[in-house]
Amino acid sequence: MFSTFAICSPPRLEALSWVLALFLILTAVRRLVIFFWEFCRKGERHELTTGHEWEKQYNVAVLETDWSKIEECIQAAESAIRVRLDEFSLNRGGTPEENQAIADALNGLSVLRDEVAAWRGPKRAG
């Protein structure tokens, strides 16, 4: 009949596949940590949905799971941030909290863009 080993053993994958899978898992975990760190830093609670379009676009970019769409989401978020910064020139620059949130978001988008580049690197090499 069937041996227990044959039924319970995981499929055999090449070492490179395991490394790539581990890389993708760690990258996803890192993205989640960055996301929650930005919204829960200093013990403050921030709502995921806010009144500003740039924040909505940023959340879409950070939460996007399709690697092929992330770059487009990053560009949309950066564009929305530029629009908001242009509004600041008309209304005395916004609040200090929003200015800090924008700086944090731009840093987060930069990290995300680096992760997309790292993901595309092994994909192109393989």
Secondary structure, DSSP 4 states (H G I P E B T S, - for coil): ---HHHHHSPPP--HHHHHHHHHHHHHHHHHHHHHHHHHHGGG----SS-S-HHHHHHHHHHH---HHHHHHHHHHHHHHHHHHHHHHHHTTT--HHHHHHHHHHHHHHHHHHHHHHHHHHHHHH-
